[in-house]
Amino acid sequence: MKERKTFQLIHGRAPLRINDIGGWTDTWFARQGRVQNLAVGPPVEVQVRVWPNSKGIKRRVRIITENYGHSFSFDPEKPSPQPHPLLQQAVNLAGVPQELRLEIAIFSPVPPGMSTGTSASVCVALIGTLLYLQGKSIKPKRLASLAHRVETERLKQQCGIQDQLCAAYGGPLFIQMDRYPESRVIKLRLKPEVKAELERCLLLICLGKPHLSTRLHEKIIQRLEKGEASSLPLRKMAGLAEKAWQALERGDLAAYGEIMIENNEWQRRLGADLISAQAEEVISLARRFGARGWKVNGAGGEGGSLTILASADDNLRRKMIEAIATLGGGIRPLPIYLSSEGFFAWSSQ
């Protein structure tokens, strides 16, 4: 797209999701569940440059995926399977007025496949920003539902509901799902001192490579259907989500850390391959340096990421970070902060 004077520049952002206590129970195969998760920044960012489509061009949307170094143009009325079908379907669902041409730049602060709900955050931010461009207001639950439909109905992927809700609302969240995909969402209000301590001690550790959660979901579904895996871990993890909510409400981070560890072990019971060798290496160091809790993020499995609730002792926390950095293989801490803000869009003047 040739550079010319824009008459509008729109920005949107949505946080990522970590430390999903009760994750796996927000799925269609769990039928009902509970999740307590944390929203974190830096957020996924979307920027939309707007031009008049005076020549009636059909392929009037150009997308720049900054993390991949790719760009492509397409007709928003006719999304195709490649490239980046998630982005094309999200744009199609949100809609683009015929009289406009758009250049959409998308950036994620974490690498793809980090088990932090990145695809959901991208979808929420993209749909929300395009609706804002059209002057349409939308409530967080509706925005999350639209983004969830892109992945499940349009792309036929296995996908729970928690990531989209976290991206739309911000956090921390408690999600009560009595019948998939319907939910009741409670946004937790942490005491300032609890938030400060939680934020200071939370670490997001990249485990070296990306993963695809849909494949893991399909493996677990097959095991459950064949009776090779018990549904008990799902019930136990849902119960832990309620305990995590209560621990945060009363500011008991020691109990919160213990809940993280217990959830991690029930996730292992759901499937031993959900806790990778890389995760075990990091957990070993976390235990050595007195961390209060740890949990693989999202579906787990090879690659992805791990959340650690470090020791309250600054010296032990710093030594643990230094030790993790020596593991190699791409294992490293990623910068994060708690985000009470969910999706947000605005126009640059």
VENGIVEN-V605651 format. One record per backbone hydrogen bond with DSSP energy under -0.5 kcal/mol. CO is the residue of the C=O (numbers start at 0). NH is the residue of the N-H. Records with the same first field share a line. If there is no record, write none. Layout:
# VENGIVEN-V605651
CO = NH + NH
This chain:
# VENGIVEN-V605651
7 = 49
8 = 347
9 = 47
10 = 345
11 = 45
12 = 343
13 = 43
15 = 39
17 = 37
18 = 20
19 = 22
20 = 35
21 = 24
23 = 26
25 = 160
26 = 30
29 = 31
30 = 179
32 = 176
34 = 174
35 = 20
36 = 171 + 172
37 = 17
38 = 338
39 = 15
40 = 336
43 = 13
44 = 106
45 = 11
46 = 48 + 104
47 = 9
48 = 102
49 = 6 + 7
50 = 100
51 = 53
52 = 55
57 = 59
59 = 61 + 101
60 = 73
61 = 103
62 = 64 + 71
63 = 65 + 105
64 = 67 + 68 + 69
69 = 64
71 = 62
73 = 60 + 75
74 = 77
80 = 84
83 = 86 + 87
84 = 88
85 = 89
86 = 90
87 = 91
88 = 92
89 = 93
90 = 94
96 = 99
98 = 52
100 = 50
101 = 61
102 = 48 + 104
103 = 63
104 = 46
105 = 65 + 66
106 = 44
110 = 113
112 = 210 + 303
115 = 16
116 = 120
117 = 121
118 = 122
119 = 123
120 = 124
121 = 125
122 = 126
123 = 127
124 = 128
125 = 129
126 = 130
127 = 131
128 = 132
129 = 133
130 = 135
131 = 134
134 = 136
138 = 142
139 = 143
140 = 144
141 = 145
142 = 146
143 = 147
144 = 148
145 = 149
146 = 150
147 = 151
148 = 152 + 153
149 = 154
150 = 156
160 = 164
161 = 165
162 = 166
163 = 167
164 = 168
165 = 169
166 = 14
167 = 342
168 = 341
171 = 187
172 = 36
173 = 175 + 185
174 = 34 + 176
175 = 177 + 183
176 = 32
178 = 181
181 = 178
183 = 175
185 = 173 + 187
187 = 189
190 = 194
191 = 195
192 = 196
193 = 197
194 = 198
195 = 199
196 = 200
197 = 201
200 = 309
202 = 204 + 307
203 = 205 + 333
204 = 305
205 = 331
208 = 303
210 = 212
211 = 214 + 215
212 = 216
213 = 217
214 = 218
215 = 219
216 = 220
217 = 221
218 = 222
219 = 223
220 = 224
221 = 225
222 = 226 + 227 + 228
223 = 226
230 = 234
231 = 235
232 = 236
233 = 237
234 = 238
235 = 239
236 = 240
237 = 241
238 = 242
239 = 243
240 = 244
241 = 245
242 = 246
243 = 247
244 = 248
245 = 249
246 = 250 + 251
247 = 250
250 = 252
251 = 255
252 = 256
253 = 257
254 = 258
255 = 259
256 = 260
257 = 261
258 = 262
259 = 263
260 = 264
261 = 265
262 = 266
263 = 267
264 = 268
265 = 269
266 = 270
270 = 273
271 = 274
273 = 275 + 300
275 = 279
276 = 280
277 = 281
278 = 282
279 = 283
280 = 284
281 = 285
282 = 286
283 = 287
284 = 288
285 = 290
286 = 289
292 = 308
294 = 306
296 = 299
300 = 275
303 = 206
304 = 296
305 = 204
306 = 294
307 = 202 + 309
308 = 291 + 292
311 = 313
312 = 316
313 = 317
314 = 318
315 = 319
316 = 320
317 = 321
318 = 322
319 = 323
320 = 324
321 = 325
322 = 325
323 = 326
327 = 330
329 = 207
331 = 205
333 = 203
336 = 40
337 = 339
338 = 170
343 = 12
345 = 10
